[in-house]
Amino acid sequence: MDFEYSEEQQMLADSLRRFVKLDYSFAKRRNIARSGNAFDHSVWSHLADMGVPGLTIPSEYGGFGEGPSSQLVVQRELGRGLVLEPVIPCAIAAAVLARYGTAAQRATWLPALAAGQRTLAIAWLETASRYRPESVQCAAVRDGNVYVLDGSKCLVSHGHCADGWLVSARLDGCVALFLVPHETAGVTVTPYQATDGLHGADLRFVQAKVPVTALIGDAACGIVALEHGLDHGIAAQCAAAAGAMERLIELTRDYLNTRRQFGQPLAAFQALQHRIADMLVQKECALSMAYVAVRALEEPDLSARRRMLSGAKVVVAKAARFVGQQAVQLHGGMGMTDELEVGDYFKHLAMVDVLLGDTDYHQERYCAAMDA
């Protein structure tokens, strides 16, 4: 796989880095996170003007029709700034609708997603599912021209501010996927803020009725469509984590060059240089695995794709934990304060392991794919 950016990708990366540096300061991010808002709509509109939400959406629906490699470019740069906007949830939803949505669903939602006019979130986790997409207790029953949904979903990223959700539910013994608008009656949304500043929500469906046109594809393809979207999410998350690690190492390097002890900067001590080198090695491993995850999205063999994605997720989560912990330790007592940015990066990187499947789940998935 070619790791070099194309000219267009490099221009996009440069534009996003300038945006994060000039228009998305860390003070602004903290204000957004602590204001109770899930994200800043003006920032979201700016990202839409830059083509971020529509990057991989087909051109006939107002997107740019780029491949997964361009998503890596975007997520790596947004990860550097810990951008709070729902780029990954919308990318997951767009991937599902582009491949498995009906013509009406694609025509209604994809142009709006590409223009930043609407957002979608993926509601697939349940309290007892342990990341397994097939472990669904939420039920759907057809009643004439509607489906009736009953059950609960948890940890829905950006769930309370989304204009709709892709909801997995058990229908006639299969896992089906439904596009449920936010205004649907019978849905209770409980929002909260997560450790890393992002917002999530729990959803409760009580006799929630959606039209038959809300079914994505058919009941038999629901689990396949869901896994397709989650795979895109894993690849995007790996790239964002690599970007966050990259920026955190820069901040730690600058701190060691500035902080002085015994008449010289901390960066002059060889033991600390070795620790920075170890962080760089882990970051490079994570970035390499992010490329592997992106490559997996084009892999036709299901077992190979699962091995590549789960392997990448495990390696990136391990690297994220290592880099975050080392950065806090190298900052000393300052690393535990709210004064510096390092704490925000540490919390963000600590969450990489538990989002979209933790290490235990992906190791199990990797072994099952190997057996297959």
QUIWO-V739216 format. One record per residue. N is the residue number from 1. PSI is psi in radians with two decimals (999 if undefined). D_LAST is the distance of its C-alpha to the last C-alpha in whole Angstrom. Layout:
n=(N;N)
psi=(PSI;PSI)
d_last=(D_LAST;D_LAST)
This chain:
n=(1;2;3;4;5;6;7;8;9;10;11;12;13;14;15;16;17;18;19;20;21;22;23;24;25;26;27;28;29;30;31;32;33;34;35;36;37;38;39;40;41;42;43;44;45;46;47;48;49;50;51;52;53;54;55;56;57;58;59;60;61;62;63;64;65;66;67;68;69;70;71;72;73;74;75;76;77;78;79;80;81;82;83;84;85;86;87;88;89;90;91;92;93;94;95;96;97;98;99;100;101;102;103;104;105;106;107;108;109;110;111;112;113;114;115;116;117;118;119;120;121;122;123;124;125;126;127;128;129;130;131;132;133;134;135;136;137;138;139;140;141;142;143;144;145;146;147;148;149;150;151;152;153;154;155;156;157;158;159;160;161;162;163;164;165;166;167;168;169;170;171;172;173;174;175;176;177;178;179;180;181;182;183;184;185;186;187;188;189;190;191;192;193;194;195;196;197;198;199;200;201;202;203;204;205;206;207;208;209;210;211;212;213;214;215;216;217;218;219;220;221;222;223;224;225;226;227;228;229;230;231;232;233;234;235;236;237;238;239;240;241;242;243;244;245;246;247;248;249;250;251;252;253;254;255;256;257;258;259;260;261;262;263;264;265;266;267;268;269;270;271;272;273;274;275;276;277;278;279;280;281;282;283;284;285;286;287;288;289;290;291;292;293;294;295;296;297;298;299;300;301;302;303;304;305;306;307;308;309;310;311;312;313;314;315;316;317;318;319;320;321;322;323;324;325;326;327;328;329;330;331;332;333;334;335;336;337;338;339;340;341;342;343;344;345;346;347;348;349;350;351;352;353;354;355;356;357;358;359;360;361;362;363;364;365;366;367;368;369;370;371;372)
psi=(2.41;2.05;-0.11;2.41;2.51;2.98;-0.72;-0.70;-0.67;-0.68;-0.71;-0.76;-0.76;-0.73;-0.76;-0.64;-0.70;-0.71;-0.83;-0.70;-0.72;-0.62;-0.04;1.07;2.86;-0.56;-0.69;-0.72;-0.78;-0.66;-0.71;-0.81;-0.62;-0.06;-0.17;-0.12;2.53;-0.61;2.94;2.08;-0.51;-0.65;-0.73;-0.71;-0.66;-0.74;-0.64;-0.67;-0.52;-0.11;0.21;-0.91;-0.52;0.22;-0.81;0.07;2.38;2.57;-0.51;-0.21;0.38;0.05;-2.95;-0.17;0.50;2.78;3.10;-0.49;-0.57;-0.53;-0.60;-0.74;-0.80;-0.88;-0.59;-0.76;-0.71;-0.55;-0.57;-0.58;0.09;0.79;2.29;-0.27;2.66;0.93;-0.78;-0.84;-0.71;-0.59;-0.68;-0.86;-0.72;-0.68;-0.71;-0.86;-0.65;-0.60;-0.64;-0.17;2.74;2.93;-0.71;-0.71;-0.74;-0.76;-0.55;-0.74;-0.66;-0.79;-0.65;-0.65;-0.76;-0.62;-0.07;0.26;-0.41;2.77;2.67;2.62;2.73;2.11;1.66;-0.40;2.50;2.83;-0.46;0.17;-0.46;0.80;-0.02;2.01;-0.48;-0.24;1.44;2.20;-0.41;2.28;2.57;2.36;2.34;2.35;1.56;-2.06;0.24;2.80;2.43;2.13;2.37;2.29;-2.95;2.66;2.58;2.85;0.85;1.88;2.20;0.50;-0.61;-0.32;-0.01;2.63;-0.18;2.94;2.55;1.93;2.21;2.41;2.67;2.14;2.02;0.72;-0.07;2.80;1.98;2.84;2.28;2.53;1.88;2.01;2.66;-0.56;0.10;2.28;2.56;0.11;2.19;2.24;2.19;1.81;2.79;2.88;2.40;3.03;-0.66;0.16;-0.32;2.80;2.48;-3.12;2.66;2.44;2.43;2.13;2.11;1.80;0.73;2.15;2.27;2.62;2.83;-0.42;-0.13;-0.31;2.24;2.04;-2.16;3.01;-0.56;-0.42;0.10;-0.80;-0.62;-0.75;-0.72;-0.81;-0.62;-0.79;-0.75;-0.61;-0.72;-0.64;-0.70;-0.79;-0.74;-0.71;-0.66;-0.74;-0.73;-0.69;-0.68;-0.70;-0.71;-0.72;-0.73;-0.82;-0.68;-0.65;-0.68;-0.76;-0.69;-0.72;-0.80;-0.68;-0.76;-0.52;-0.41;-0.78;2.28;2.53;2.37;0.62;0.20;2.74;2.62;-0.51;-0.27;-0.25;2.21;-0.64;-0.67;-0.57;-0.70;-0.65;-0.67;-0.69;-0.70;-0.68;-0.72;-0.71;-0.78;-0.67;-0.72;-0.65;-0.75;-0.74;-0.71;-0.72;-0.46;-0.68;-0.67;-0.74;-0.71;-0.73;-0.59;-0.50;-0.35;0.12;2.10;-0.46;2.13;-0.79;-0.74;-0.70;-0.75;-0.69;-0.79;-0.78;-0.79;-0.69;-0.74;-0.76;-0.73;-0.82;-0.76;-0.73;-0.71;-0.78;-0.71;-0.75;-0.74;-0.86;-0.75;-0.78;-0.74;-0.68;-0.77;-0.76;-0.70;-0.40;-0.15;-2.52;-0.53;-0.47;-0.29;-0.02;2.92;0.00;-0.62;2.83;-0.33;-0.63;-0.67;-0.72;-0.69;-0.81;-0.68;-0.81;-0.52;-0.48;-0.20;-0.65;-0.64;-0.20;2.37;0.62;2.14;-3.11;-0.74;-0.79;-0.79;-0.51;-0.72;-0.75;-0.68;-0.80;-0.69;-0.68;-0.62;-0.75;-0.64;999)
d_last=(25;29;30;33;34;36;40;39;36;39;41;39;38;42;43;41;42;45;45;43;46;49;48;45;47;46;49;48;44;46;48;46;43;46;48;46;44;41;42;45;45;47;44;42;44;45;41;41;44;42;39;37;35;35;34;31;32;33;37;38;37;39;36;36;33;31;28;26;27;31;29;28;32;33;31;32;36;36;34;37;39;37;38;38;38;35;33;29;30;31;29;26;28;29;26;25;28;28;25;25;29;31;34;37;34;34;38;39;36;35;39;40;37;37;41;40;42;39;37;33;31;28;28;25;25;27;28;26;22;22;20;18;18;18;20;23;27;29;30;31;33;35;39;41;40;38;35;36;34;34;33;32;30;31;30;31;32;35;35;39;40;37;39;36;32;29;28;25;27;26;27;27;24;22;22;24;26;30;32;35;38;39;43;41;43;41;39;40;39;40;40;39;39;36;37;36;39;36;37;35;36;35;35;36;36;39;39;39;39;38;38;36;35;34;30;28;27;26;25;21;20;22;18;17;20;20;17;19;22;20;18;22;23;21;22;26;26;25;27;30;29;30;33;34;34;36;38;39;39;42;43;43;44;47;48;48;51;53;53;56;56;59;60;57;54;51;49;51;50;47;45;44;44;41;39;40;38;35;35;35;32;30;31;30;26;26;27;25;22;24;24;20;19;22;20;17;19;19;16;15;11;10;7;9;12;11;10;14;15;14;15;19;19;19;21;24;24;25;28;29;30;32;34;35;36;38;39;41;42;44;46;47;49;49;45;45;48;48;50;47;44;42;41;40;37;37;36;34;32;31;30;27;25;25;25;22;20;21;20;18;17;15;14;12;11;10;9;6;5;5;4;0)
